[in-house]
C-alpha cells in the first residue's frame, strides 16, 4: 500500500475557516489532530469544532522530550552564532539571550521535532497539525518529506498578517520613542536628577528594579532585591548609588517624584541621556532590518524560518533599542566625570546585562562587576546557560553570587568558570528560611490552591483546572493570579463560567497556603513557598509550551500531572497522605529549601565587598 493510500498529513492555520475546510476534506475518515501554539483561546475553539470528528493527539510528552533532548545542542548552536556575530547589537538581541519567555526559536524548533517524531512513530495514521505561527508552518513543511503533505492557509492570511505586523511595527516604534523621550524630559529637565549627584568619590552602583512595592505610601524607598546590602556597604565606607530600572507598569513621573524626595542617592539612567541618544539608538536598530538567511541545520532540521522570525520580532519591537540605551547611559556617566569602583546588578544573563557588562568594560575597565543570582534558576530558562566554546566571549560579571548551594552547583556543572561563582544567601527570599511549617491538615473537603503563571501562559492552567474540578463541588478551588497578570487579563482567553466552588482571590499566597491542602502550578515560584510551608505541590505540565519548572532539578520533590484526570488523581493522593508520610516529605522539602536558599548574614554581604 502506497503512502498516499495509507494516510493524510495536513499542516494548517488554526483559523475556523481552515478547520471547516479540513473537516470537509476529512469527512468520514479517521484522523488525529495536534495543536502547536500557545494561544489557548484557539485551542479551545479548535477542540470544540473537532469533537466527534477528529481525535486530539496528546503531543505534550513528545514536546517535553524534544525540549530535554535539544537543550544542550541548542545552547551549543546559539553559542556558535555568538562566536560568529559577537557584536554589541548581537548581544542586545533575543536570539543570543535565549530567554524562552521572549525568544521562541527553541520552542518552535521543538514543535518541528515533535511534528516529525509524531509522523515517524505513527506511520499509518492521518494527522492534522494546527500550527499557530506562519513561520513554523513553513518550517515544518520544509522538514517533512511526504507525498501526501498538504498545507492549508486562509486566503487572506498573508495580507492580514502583513498589515498586523505593520501596525505592530508602528505602535512599537512609536511607543519606544514617546516613552523614552518622555522619561528624558521628566528626569533630566523637569527634575534635573543627575545634578543631585555631588560625590566625586568612586561609587558602588547597585542596579535594581523599581516596581509598585519599592516606595510606600509615604514615599519611603524599600529595596526588594538586595535587602540590607546598601546599608551594609555604606557602613563599610562605600559611596552607594542606586541605579533604578523603573518598570513600565508603574507611573514614571510619580516614581521620579519619590526618587527626587528620597534620602538615597539615585542615578536615573534617563537623566544622563539626551533626546539625541534616543533617536540615535532608534535609527541604529531601525536600519538593522534582518535579511533572510540560510542558517546551519540544527539537530538535522532546517530552522532558518523560525530564526528569521525571531530576528524580525527584535526589529519590530523595542526591546533591543531599550537594552542598547544601557551602553549610552554608562558612556554619558563617564563623560560626566563619575567614578565607578563596583557595579552590582541582579543576574539572570539577560540581554541588558550583557550590554551593561560591555559598556562597563569599555568605559570603566578597572571597575569590578558583581551579578547577584536573585531569582530561581530553572533548567529550561535557557538564558542562564551558555556553551563552553563561547565562555571566553560572553559578557559576564567578574563574580556571580548565588542564592545558595543548588544554583552554584548547577552553574559550575553547566560550564561557568569555578572562580566566578560563589555561594551566597537568599537576600530576596530570606523569609522562606525564617518561616516554620504553618499549614495544618484540615480534614473534610480539600482546598486546592492554583497559582497561574505571569502573562497569558496561565490560561492553560486555569483551563485544565476547570476541566478537572468543574463538577467536583466537594473541592474548594482558590485561584490566585500573579499581581501583574490579574484574572481579568487571562479570562479573555477562556469562555468559562466558574461554579460556586471556584474562588478568585487577591489575598497573599502565604495566607492562602495556611488553609490549602495542595498547590497546583506550572512555572510559578509559589511551588517553593508551598513546600517551605509544608504544602504538597503538583506541577501541571504544559501541552503547548516548554515546562519551566522551578523544581525541575529533582522531580521527586513534587507530583506531576498533565491531563485533568491526572490532576485529580494527584490532588487525591496529596490529600490522602498519612501524617507520617507528610511529616517525612516535609523534612525533605525543608532540606530542598535550604539547598536553594542560603542564610543571609554579614558574611553574605561581605561577598559584595571582597
C-alpha positions as CSV (number, residue, x, y, z in Angstrom):
1,X,0.0,0.0,0.0
2,X,1.4,3.4,-1.0
3,X,1.9,6.3,1.4
4,X,-0.8,8.3,-0.3
5,X,-3.3,5.4,0.4
6,X,-2.2,5.0,4.0
7,X,-2.6,8.4,5.4
8,X,-3.0,12.2,5.0
9,X,-0.9,14.8,6.6
10,X,-2.2,18.4,6.8
11,X,-0.4,21.5,8.1
12,X,-3.0,24.2,8.8
13,X,-3.5,27.6,10.1
14,X,-5.7,27.4,13.3
15,X,-8.5,29.5,11.9
16,X,-12.1,28.4,12.0
17,X,-12.3,28.7,8.2
18,X,-9.3,26.4,7.7
19,X,-10.8,24.0,10.3
20,X,-14.0,23.8,8.3
21,X,-12.1,23.1,5.1
22,X,-10.3,20.3,6.8
23,X,-13.4,18.8,8.3
24,X,-15.0,18.7,4.8
25,X,-11.9,17.2,3.3
26,X,-11.6,14.5,6.0
27,X,-15.3,13.7,6.3
28,X,-15.8,10.0,7.0
29,X,-12.1,9.4,7.7
30,X,-10.3,8.7,10.9
31,X,-7.7,11.3,11.8
32,X,-5.8,12.8,14.7
33,X,-5.2,16.5,15.3
34,X,-2.4,18.3,17.1
35,X,-2.2,21.9,18.2
36,X,1.2,23.6,18.1
37,X,1.0,27.1,19.6
38,X,0.4,29.0,22.8
39,X,-3.0,30.7,22.3
40,X,-5.3,28.8,24.5
41,X,-8.4,30.5,23.1
42,X,-7.7,29.0,19.7
43,X,-7.0,25.6,21.2
44,X,-10.5,25.7,22.9
45,X,-12.1,26.8,19.7
46,X,-10.5,24.0,17.6
47,X,-11.3,21.5,20.3
48,X,-15.0,22.3,20.2
49,X,-15.1,22.1,16.4
50,X,-13.2,18.7,16.3
51,X,-15.2,16.9,18.9
52,X,-16.7,13.7,17.5
53,X,-14.9,14.2,14.2
54,X,-11.2,14.0,14.9
55,X,-9.4,12.9,18.0
56,X,-6.9,15.1,19.7
57,X,-3.4,13.6,19.9
58,X,-1.7,14.3,23.2
59,X,1.7,15.6,22.0
60,X,2.8,17.1,25.3
61,X,5.0,14.2,26.2
62,X,6.9,14.3,22.9
63,X,7.2,18.1,23.1
64,X,8.8,18.0,26.6
65,X,11.0,15.1,25.4
66,X,12.1,17.2,22.5
67,X,13.0,20.1,24.8
68,X,15.1,17.9,27.0
69,X,17.0,16.2,24.1
70,X,17.6,19.6,22.3
71,X,18.6,21.5,25.5
72,X,22.4,21.2,25.2
73,X,22.5,21.1,21.4
74,X,20.6,24.4,21.2
75,X,22.8,26.1,23.7
76,X,25.8,25.0,21.7
77,X,24.1,26.0,18.4
78,X,23.5,29.6,19.7
79,X,27.0,29.6,21.1
80,X,28.3,29.0,17.6
81,X,26.3,32.0,16.4
82,X,27.6,34.1,19.3
83,X,31.2,33.3,18.3
84,X,30.3,34.3,14.7
85,X,28.4,37.5,15.4
86,X,29.9,38.8,18.7
87,X,28.8,42.5,18.5
88,X,27.0,44.9,20.7
89,X,23.9,44.7,18.5
90,X,24.0,40.9,18.6
91,X,24.2,40.7,22.4
92,X,21.2,43.0,22.6
93,X,19.1,40.6,20.6
94,X,16.7,37.9,21.9
95,X,18.3,35.1,19.9
96,X,21.7,35.3,21.8
97,X,19.8,35.9,25.0
98,X,17.8,32.6,24.7
99,X,15.2,33.7,27.2
100,X,12.3,31.3,26.4
101,X,9.7,33.9,27.5
102,X,10.9,36.3,24.8
103,X,12.8,34.2,22.1
104,X,10.6,31.5,20.6
105,X,13.2,29.8,18.4
106,X,13.8,27.0,20.8
107,X,10.1,26.3,21.3
108,X,9.5,26.4,17.6
109,X,12.4,24.0,16.9
110,X,10.8,21.7,19.5
111,X,7.5,22.0,17.6
112,X,9.2,20.9,14.4
113,X,10.9,17.9,16.1
114,X,7.6,17.0,17.7
115,X,5.8,17.0,14.4
116,X,8.5,14.9,12.7
117,X,8.5,12.4,15.7
118,X,4.7,12.0,15.6
119,X,4.7,11.1,11.9
120,X,7.7,8.8,12.3
121,X,6.2,6.9,15.2
122,X,2.7,6.7,13.7
123,X,3.3,5.8,10.0
124,X,-0.2,4.6,9.2
125,X,-2.3,7.4,10.9
126,X,-3.6,10.6,9.3
127,X,-2.7,13.8,11.1
128,X,-3.8,17.4,11.0
129,X,-1.4,19.9,12.6
130,X,-2.9,23.2,13.5
131,X,0.2,25.4,13.8
132,X,-0.2,28.9,15.2
133,X,2.7,30.8,13.6
134,X,3.1,31.0,9.8
135,X,6.9,30.8,10.0
136,X,6.6,27.5,11.9
137,X,4.2,26.1,9.4
138,X,6.7,26.9,6.6
139,X,9.5,25.3,8.6
140,X,7.5,22.2,9.3
141,X,6.6,21.9,5.6
142,X,10.4,22.1,4.7
143,X,11.3,19.4,7.2
144,X,8.7,16.8,6.3
145,X,9.0,14.6,3.3
146,X,5.7,13.1,2.4
147,X,3.9,12.7,-0.9
148,X,0.6,13.4,0.8
149,X,1.6,16.5,2.7
150,X,-1.0,19.4,2.3
151,X,-0.7,22.9,3.6
152,X,-4.0,24.8,4.3
153,X,-3.9,28.6,4.7
154,X,-6.7,31.2,4.9
155,X,-6.6,33.1,1.6
156,X,-6.4,36.5,3.2
157,X,-3.9,35.5,6.0
158,X,-0.7,36.7,4.3
159,X,-2.2,40.2,3.7
160,X,-3.9,40.3,7.0
161,X,-0.7,39.2,8.8
162,X,1.4,41.8,6.9
163,X,-1.0,44.5,7.9
164,X,-1.0,43.4,11.5
165,X,2.8,43.4,11.6
166,X,2.9,46.8,10.1
167,X,0.5,48.1,12.7
168,X,2.6,46.4,15.4
169,X,5.8,47.9,14.0
170,X,4.3,51.5,14.1
171,X,2.9,51.0,17.6
172,X,6.2,49.5,19.0
173,X,8.5,52.1,17.4
174,X,6.2,55.0,18.4
175,X,5.9,53.6,22.0
176,X,9.7,53.4,22.2
177,X,10.2,57.0,21.0
178,X,7.5,58.6,23.1
179,X,8.2,56.6,26.3
180,X,11.9,57.3,26.3
181,X,11.7,60.9,25.2
182,X,9.2,61.5,27.9
183,X,11.4,59.9,30.5
184,X,14.4,62.0,29.4
185,X,12.3,65.2,29.7
186,X,10.9,64.3,33.1
187,X,14.1,63.0,34.8
188,X,16.7,65.3,33.1
189,X,14.8,68.6,32.6
190,X,11.8,68.6,34.9
191,X,13.6,67.2,38.0
192,X,17.3,67.5,37.0
193,X,18.0,64.3,38.8
194,X,21.6,63.9,37.6
195,X,22.6,67.2,39.1
196,X,21.9,65.9,42.6
197,X,24.9,63.5,42.5
198,X,27.7,65.6,44.1
199,X,30.1,62.9,45.2
200,X,33.3,62.6,43.2
201,X,34.4,59.6,45.2
202,X,34.4,56.2,43.4
203,X,30.8,54.9,43.5
204,X,29.3,51.4,44.1
205,X,26.4,51.2,41.7
206,X,23.5,48.9,42.8
207,X,21.3,48.4,39.8
208,X,17.8,47.2,40.8
209,X,14.2,47.1,39.6
210,X,11.7,49.6,40.9
211,X,8.1,48.5,41.0
212,X,4.9,49.3,42.8
213,X,6.4,48.0,46.1
214,X,9.6,50.0,46.0
215,X,8.1,53.1,47.6
216,X,5.5,53.0,50.3
217,X,2.6,55.4,50.8
218,X,4.8,57.9,52.4
219,X,7.4,57.8,49.6
220,X,10.0,55.9,51.6
221,X,12.2,53.6,49.5
222,X,12.4,49.9,50.2
223,X,14.9,47.7,48.5
224,X,13.2,44.4,47.5
225,X,16.0,42.6,45.7
226,X,19.2,43.4,47.7
227,X,17.7,43.8,51.2
228,X,20.2,45.5,53.5
229,X,23.1,45.4,51.1
230,X,23.2,49.2,50.5
231,X,23.2,49.9,54.2
232,X,26.0,47.4,54.8
233,X,28.1,48.9,52.1
234,X,27.6,52.4,53.5
235,X,28.6,51.3,57.0
236,X,31.8,50.0,55.5
237,X,32.6,53.4,53.9
238,X,31.3,52.8,50.4
239,X,29.6,55.5,48.4
240,X,26.5,53.8,47.1
241,X,24.3,55.0,44.3
242,X,21.1,53.1,43.3
243,X,20.5,52.7,39.5
244,X,16.8,52.2,39.3
245,X,15.3,50.2,36.4
246,X,11.8,51.7,36.6
247,X,9.3,49.2,35.3
248,X,6.7,50.4,32.8
249,X,3.8,49.1,34.9
250,X,4.1,52.0,37.4
251,X,3.7,55.8,36.8
252,X,7.1,57.1,35.8
253,X,6.6,60.7,36.9
254,X,5.3,59.7,40.4
255,X,8.3,57.4,40.8
256,X,10.7,60.2,39.8
257,X,9.0,62.5,42.3
258,X,9.6,59.8,45.0
259,X,13.2,59.5,43.9
260,X,13.7,63.2,44.0
261,X,12.5,63.4,47.6
262,X,14.4,60.3,48.7
263,X,17.4,60.4,51.0
264,X,19.1,57.7,48.9
265,X,21.4,58.6,46.1
266,X,19.9,57.6,42.7
267,X,21.4,57.6,39.3
268,X,18.4,57.5,37.0
269,X,19.6,56.3,33.5
270,X,17.4,58.6,31.5
271,X,18.7,61.6,33.5
272,X,22.0,61.1,31.8
273,X,20.6,60.5,28.3
274,X,19.6,63.1,25.7
275,X,16.9,63.0,23.1
276,X,19.7,62.6,20.6
277,X,20.7,59.4,22.3
278,X,17.2,58.1,22.0
279,X,17.0,59.0,18.3
280,X,20.5,57.6,17.6
281,X,19.6,54.2,19.1
282,X,16.2,54.2,17.4
283,X,17.7,54.7,13.9
284,X,20.6,52.3,14.6
285,X,18.2,49.5,15.3
286,X,15.8,50.6,12.6
287,X,18.3,50.2,9.8
288,X,19.3,46.8,11.1
289,X,16.4,45.0,9.4
290,X,17.2,41.3,9.2
291,X,17.7,39.7,5.9
292,X,16.5,36.2,5.1
293,X,19.5,33.9,5.6
294,X,20.0,30.2,5.4
295,X,21.4,29.1,8.8
296,X,23.2,25.9,9.6
297,X,20.9,22.9,10.3
298,X,20.0,22.2,13.9
299,X,19.5,18.7,15.0
300,X,19.1,17.7,11.4
301,X,16.3,20.3,10.9
302,X,16.2,23.5,8.9
303,X,15.1,26.2,11.4
304,X,16.1,29.2,9.3
305,X,12.4,30.3,9.1
306,X,11.9,30.4,12.8
307,X,15.3,32.1,13.4
308,X,14.4,34.8,10.9
309,X,11.0,35.3,12.7
310,X,12.8,35.9,16.0
311,X,15.2,38.4,14.4
312,X,12.3,40.1,12.7
313,X,10.5,40.4,16.1
314,X,13.6,42.1,17.5
315,X,13.5,44.6,14.7
316,X,9.8,45.3,15.1
317,X,9.7,45.5,18.9
318,X,11.6,47.9,21.1
319,X,13.5,45.6,23.5
320,X,16.7,45.7,21.6
321,X,16.7,49.5,21.4
322,X,15.9,49.8,25.1
323,X,18.7,47.5,26.0
324,X,21.1,49.5,23.8
325,X,20.4,52.5,26.0
326,X,22.4,51.0,28.8
327,X,25.5,51.4,26.7
328,X,24.7,55.1,26.2
329,X,24.0,55.6,29.9
330,X,27.4,54.2,31.0
331,X,29.1,56.3,28.3
332,X,27.3,59.5,29.5
333,X,28.0,58.7,33.1
334,X,31.7,58.5,32.2
335,X,31.6,61.8,30.3
336,X,30.1,63.5,33.4
337,X,33.2,62.5,35.3
338,X,31.6,60.0,37.7
339,X,34.0,57.4,39.0
340,X,32.8,53.8,39.5
341,X,34.6,51.3,41.6
342,X,32.0,48.5,41.6
343,X,28.7,47.7,39.7
344,X,26.2,45.2,41.3
345,X,23.2,44.0,39.5
346,X,20.6,41.2,39.6
347,X,22.0,38.4,37.5
348,X,19.9,36.4,35.0
349,X,22.2,36.7,32.0
350,X,19.6,38.8,30.1
351,X,20.5,41.0,27.1
352,X,20.5,44.3,29.0
353,X,23.0,42.8,31.5
354,X,25.4,41.9,28.6
355,X,25.2,45.4,27.3
356,X,25.9,46.8,30.7
357,X,29.0,44.5,31.0
358,X,30.3,45.5,27.6
359,X,29.8,49.2,28.4
360,X,31.5,48.9,31.8
361,X,34.5,47.0,30.3
362,X,34.9,49.8,27.8
363,X,34.4,52.9,29.9
364,X,35.3,51.7,33.4
365,X,37.8,48.9,32.7
366,X,39.0,48.8,36.3
367,X,35.6,48.5,37.8
368,X,34.6,45.2,39.4
369,X,31.2,43.7,38.2
370,X,29.1,41.5,40.5
371,X,25.9,39.8,39.5
372,X,23.6,38.5,42.2
373,X,21.5,35.5,41.2
374,X,18.4,36.8,43.0
375,X,15.8,34.5,41.4
376,X,15.3,30.8,41.0
377,X,17.2,29.0,38.2
378,X,15.3,26.5,36.0
379,X,16.9,24.2,33.5
380,X,14.7,25.3,30.7
381,X,15.3,29.0,31.4
382,X,18.0,28.9,28.8
383,X,19.2,32.5,29.2
384,X,21.2,31.3,32.3
385,X,23.3,29.0,30.3
386,X,25.9,29.3,27.5
387,X,28.2,27.0,25.5
388,X,31.6,26.1,26.9
389,X,33.1,27.1,23.5
390,X,31.9,30.7,23.9
391,X,32.8,31.1,27.5
392,X,35.7,33.5,26.6
393,X,33.5,36.0,24.8
394,X,30.2,36.0,26.7
395,X,29.9,39.3,28.5
396,X,29.8,38.2,32.2
397,X,30.5,39.9,35.5
398,X,33.7,39.2,37.5
399,X,31.7,37.5,40.2
400,X,28.3,35.8,40.5
401,X,26.9,35.5,44.0
402,X,24.2,32.8,44.1
403,X,21.2,32.3,46.3
404,X,22.5,29.1,47.7
405,X,24.2,25.8,47.2
406,X,22.0,24.3,44.5
407,X,22.3,27.1,42.0
408,X,26.1,27.3,42.5
409,X,26.4,23.6,41.8
410,X,24.2,23.9,38.7
411,X,26.2,26.8,37.3
412,X,29.5,25.1,37.8
413,X,28.2,21.9,36.3
414,X,26.9,23.7,33.2
415,X,30.2,25.3,32.4
416,X,30.5,28.5,34.4
417,X,34.2,29.1,35.5
418,X,34.7,28.0,39.1
419,X,36.4,31.2,40.1
420,X,33.5,33.3,39.0
421,X,30.7,31.7,41.1
422,X,30.5,32.0,44.9
423,X,27.8,30.6,47.2
424,X,25.8,33.4,48.8
425,X,22.4,33.7,50.5
426,X,18.8,34.4,49.8
427,X,18.7,38.1,50.3
428,X,15.3,38.3,48.5
429,X,13.9,35.0,49.8
430,X,15.2,35.1,53.4
431,X,11.6,34.9,54.7
432,X,11.3,31.3,53.4
433,X,14.1,30.2,55.7
434,X,12.6,32.1,58.7
435,X,9.1,30.7,58.3
436,X,8.2,27.4,60.0
437,X,5.7,24.8,58.8
438,X,2.3,26.5,59.3
439,X,-0.1,24.7,57.0
440,X,-2.3,22.3,59.0
441,X,-4.1,19.2,57.9
442,X,-7.7,20.2,57.7
443,X,-9.8,17.2,57.1
444,X,-13.2,17.5,55.4
445,X,-13.4,19.0,51.9
446,X,-10.0,19.6,50.3
447,X,-8.8,23.1,49.4
448,X,-6.9,23.4,46.2
449,X,-4.8,26.5,45.6
450,X,-4.0,27.3,41.9
451,X,-1.3,29.9,41.0
452,X,-1.2,30.7,37.3
453,X,1.9,32.0,35.7
454,X,2.6,35.6,35.0
455,X,1.5,36.6,31.5
456,X,-1.2,34.8,29.4
457,X,0.5,31.4,29.9
458,X,-1.7,31.0,33.0
459,X,-4.7,30.5,30.8
460,X,-3.8,26.9,30.1
461,X,-3.5,26.0,33.8
462,X,-6.9,27.5,34.5
463,X,-8.4,25.7,31.5
464,X,-7.1,22.3,32.8
465,X,-8.2,23.0,36.4
466,X,-11.7,23.9,35.2
467,X,-11.9,20.7,33.2
468,X,-10.7,18.7,36.3
469,X,-12.8,20.3,39.0
470,X,-15.9,21.8,37.3
471,X,-18.2,19.0,38.6
472,X,-16.3,18.3,41.9
473,X,-18.1,20.6,44.3
474,X,-16.5,18.8,47.2
475,X,-13.3,20.6,46.4
476,X,-12.8,24.3,47.1
477,X,-10.6,25.8,44.3
478,X,-8.8,29.0,45.1
479,X,-7.2,30.8,42.1
480,X,-4.5,33.3,43.0
481,X,-3.2,35.1,39.9
482,X,0.1,37.0,39.7
483,X,-0.4,40.7,40.6
484,X,1.0,41.8,37.2
485,X,-1.5,39.5,35.4
486,X,-4.9,39.7,37.1
487,X,-7.6,37.2,36.4
488,X,-9.3,39.6,34.0
489,X,-6.2,39.6,31.8
490,X,-6.4,35.8,31.5
491,X,-10.1,35.2,31.4
492,X,-10.4,36.9,28.0
493,X,-8.7,33.8,26.5
494,X,-11.3,31.5,28.0
495,X,-15.0,31.4,27.7
496,X,-15.6,29.9,31.2
497,X,-18.3,30.5,33.8
498,X,-16.9,29.2,37.2
499,X,-19.2,27.2,39.5
500,X,-19.5,28.4,43.1
501,X,-16.7,26.3,44.5
502,X,-14.2,28.2,42.3
503,X,-13.0,31.4,44.0
504,X,-10.7,34.2,42.6
505,X,-8.6,35.5,45.5
506,X,-6.4,38.6,45.9
507,X,-5.0,37.5,49.2
508,X,-1.3,36.9,49.6
509,X,-0.1,33.4,48.7
510,X,1.4,33.0,52.2
511,X,-2.1,33.4,53.7
512,X,-3.8,31.1,51.2
513,X,-1.2,28.3,51.8
514,X,-2.2,28.2,55.5
515,X,-5.6,27.0,54.5
516,X,-4.7,24.9,51.5
517,X,-4.2,21.1,51.2
518,X,-2.3,21.2,47.9
519,X,-0.9,23.7,45.4
520,X,-1.2,23.4,41.6
521,X,1.2,25.4,39.4
522,X,3.1,25.4,36.1
523,X,6.1,27.6,36.4
524,X,5.3,29.9,39.4
525,X,7.9,30.1,42.3
526,X,4.9,29.7,44.6
527,X,5.8,26.0,44.5
528,X,8.9,26.8,46.6
529,X,6.7,28.8,49.0
530,X,4.4,25.8,49.2
531,X,7.0,23.2,50.2
532,X,8.5,25.7,52.6
533,X,5.1,25.9,54.3
534,X,4.7,22.1,54.2
535,X,2.0,22.0,51.5
536,X,2.3,19.4,48.7
537,X,2.9,20.9,45.3
538,X,1.7,19.4,42.0
539,X,3.3,20.5,38.7
540,X,0.8,20.7,35.9
541,X,2.7,20.1,32.7
542,X,2.1,22.2,29.6
543,X,0.7,20.7,26.4
544,X,1.8,23.7,24.3
545,X,4.9,25.4,25.9
546,X,8.2,24.2,27.3
547,X,7.9,23.4,31.0
548,X,9.9,25.9,33.0
549,X,9.5,24.4,36.4
550,X,11.4,25.9,39.4
551,X,11.6,22.4,40.9
552,X,12.8,20.6,37.7
553,X,16.2,19.8,39.3
554,X,14.6,17.0,41.3
555,X,11.2,15.7,40.0
556,X,10.7,13.6,43.2
557,X,10.0,16.8,45.2
558,X,6.6,17.2,43.7
559,X,4.0,15.2,41.8
560,X,3.4,15.9,38.1
561,X,0.3,15.8,36.1
562,X,-0.8,16.7,32.5
563,X,-4.4,15.8,31.9
564,X,-7.4,16.8,34.0
565,X,-7.8,13.2,35.1
566,X,-4.1,13.0,36.3
567,X,-4.6,16.3,38.1
568,X,-7.5,14.9,40.1
569,X,-5.5,11.8,41.0
570,X,-2.5,13.8,42.2
571,X,-4.8,16.0,44.3
572,X,-6.5,13.0,45.8
573,X,-3.1,11.4,46.6
574,X,-1.8,14.5,48.3
575,X,-4.9,14.9,50.4
576,X,-5.0,11.2,51.4
577,X,-1.3,11.2,52.7
578,X,-0.9,10.0,56.2
579,X,0.5,12.3,58.8
580,X,3.6,10.1,59.0
581,X,4.2,10.2,55.2
582,X,3.6,14.0,55.1
583,X,6.0,14.6,58.0
584,X,8.7,12.7,56.1
585,X,8.1,14.7,53.0
586,X,8.2,17.9,54.9
587,X,11.7,17.0,56.2
588,X,12.8,16.5,52.6
589,X,11.2,19.7,51.4
590,X,12.9,21.7,54.2
591,X,16.2,20.4,53.0
592,X,15.4,21.4,49.4
593,X,14.6,24.9,50.5
594,X,17.8,25.2,52.5
595,X,19.7,23.9,49.4
596,X,18.1,26.5,47.2
597,X,18.5,29.4,49.6
598,X,21.3,30.1,52.0
599,X,21.0,32.1,55.2
600,X,21.8,35.8,55.0
601,X,24.3,37.4,57.4
602,X,27.3,39.8,57.2
603,X,29.4,37.1,55.5
604,X,27.0,37.1,52.5
605,X,27.0,40.9,52.2
606,X,30.8,40.8,52.5
607,X,30.9,38.9,49.2
608,X,30.0,42.2,47.5
609,X,33.0,43.9,49.0
610,X,35.8,41.5,48.6
